[in-house]
Amino acid sequence: MKILVLNSGSSSLKFQVFDMAGPELLIGGAAERIGEPDSVPDHASALEEVARRLSEAGIEDDGDSFNAIGHRVVHGGEAFREPCVIDDRVIDTIRELSPLAPLHNPANLLGIEVAKRRWPNVPQVAVFDTAFHQTIPPRAHRYAVPHAWYRSHGVRRYGFHGTSHAYVSKRLAKELDRPLDELNLIVLHLGNGASVTAIANGKSVDTSMGLTPLEGLVMGTRGGDIDPGVLLHMASRAGMAIDEIASSLNHESGLTGLCGAGDMRDILAREAAGDDTARLALEVYVYRIRKYIGAYVAALGRVDAIVFTAGVGENSPDIRERACGKLEALGVSLDDARNRAKTTGARPIHAEGAAVAVWVVPTDEELEIAQQTRDTLPP
């Protein structure tokens, strides 16, 4: 079985094709800057470019050489607890949920619509970032706001990066040779976007992102947790409009807001050169991670492993060391040589005898989408 995975953004279309017998990645790539003068004019043209590249790679562009298409959809609300085969009802529901993810769901839908026109006879599956977190109980997903906000407008915690948290937790269970439903984990997805999830017996029971991806950890351009009164203050005292506040929260906050840069490598280099703003940004970033780890230890009661994944989590031993610092009382202790070893793949980095295991597990969200797509198809 071969599965094409599509991740459609507002100005990009990323794709990968997997042979699920391995599984093995056969080809991948992206059309970027869609609609700009030096790129393709629209998503339909981008998909034709994808089809051309598939044909050049020996994967026929008529769809005969892949069995299904898996689409990443950011927000499934409460309507979708698992992946589903796409039909008109599913498309309508995703569209209805677009106010919860106005920057993402419309772009995801565009990818679905052009793919269905291009390959009308190929089964297509929607895989939702939020689905993994639908096991979070009300005590953790409800906000203490008027009930009408939840009833009429869907205001609650949904969480994101679900495909990453799902993949990493399953991969670690395999590495440990233990059933996932016996494991309590804290998974830290640390990339430009960042989130942490508490997993009890293999199920998400709390996560740091909320109604939108703005809540939680400090990120490259998003500030994470913030007093809502700050937003009211900036609106009333600084005269900022809603769109201005939204843009600042999404694109000008986080590490970028604190020190003018969002790339962790640059910030670490600046700190080493004596830059105080970079030092403060790192202190805020790491402090927030440690707070969430402590909170999720309390929520879970027993923690079998803490897992680092995504770009920063997989590649920065400095951040892993700082994030785990001062957690000795919780049974967390790193082995410096293991943590700094120039190795790849899933690997333990905790000290021998530590009460809580600490692992680095590379994520593969596209493969998780492919696997969920395969498992969703009728036999």
C-alpha positions, 0 to 999 in steps of 0.5 A: 500500500502506498499513501500520499500525505498532503499538508496544505497551508495558506501559501504552501503545499507539502507532500510525502508518499510512503510505501506502508510495507516498510514503511518507507518514504518514497518521495517528498517535497513542497510547493512554497510561496503559492500565489507569489510571482516566482511560484505557482499561481494557486493550489490547483497548480501546486498539486499539478506540480506534485503530480508531475514530480510523482510521475518523474519518480515513477509514481503515476500521476493518475493515482493508480500507484497510491491507494489513499491520500491522507490530509492534515487538518488542524482543527477537528473541534469536538466533532472528530475524535479520530481520522475519517474518510472524507465525504461531503459531510466531513468537508462541511463540518471542517468548514463550520469549524474554521472560526476555531482555526481561521489561519489553518482549516480553510487552507487544509480544506483547499488542499482537500478540494483540489486533491479530490478534483485531481484524484476523484477515485482515490480514497481521502482521509482527514487526520486531525491535530486535535483528535489525539487530545479528545480524551482530555477530561472536562476538568482539564479541557474546560475553562472557567468562563461563562457556560454559554461561551462553551455551548455557543462558541466552543470555547474549551481546550482542544490542543494541537500537535496531536499527530506528533504526540501520538507518534512519539508516545507509540514509538517510545512504547515500542522502544521500551517494549511495553504496552502503551496503555501501561505508560504515563508520559510527559511529551515535549514537542519543542519546535518553532511551535511548542507544546507539552502533553500529559499522557496517562495509560497511553491517552492524552489527559492534558496539554498546554495548547488550548482553544488555539495554538497560542496558549502554553509554552514560550515559542518562536513567535508565540508567547504562550500563557499570558494574563488575558488582562494584558490584552484588554490593557493593550486594547484600552490603553494602547488603542490596539485593534483586535487584528493588531493584537492577534498579529502581535501574539502570533508573529511578534511574541515568544522568543522573538518578542523577548530578544528579536530572534526565534531560532534557538541556535541563534539565541544560544550563540548570542547568549554565549557571546554575552547578550543579556536579552538572549539570556533572559529569553532562554531563562523564560523559555526554560522556566515555562517548560519546567513549570509544565513538567512539574504540573504534569507530574502532579496531574499524572501522579506517576511518570514513566518517562519524559520525552523530547521531540521536534526540532529543538527537543531533538537537537539541542542538548543545552535546552534539554539539560536546562529543562531537566535542571532542578527536577532532581526531587522529581526523580529526573537526572540526565547523563551528560555524555548521553545527552550530548552524544552525536547520535540520532534516532530514539535514545535514552539520555537519563542517568543510570538509576534515575527514577524517571526515564528521559528520552529523545524520540524524533517525531514523524508527523507525516508518517503518523498521518499515513499510518492513521490513513491506512488504519482508517480505510475499510478492509 
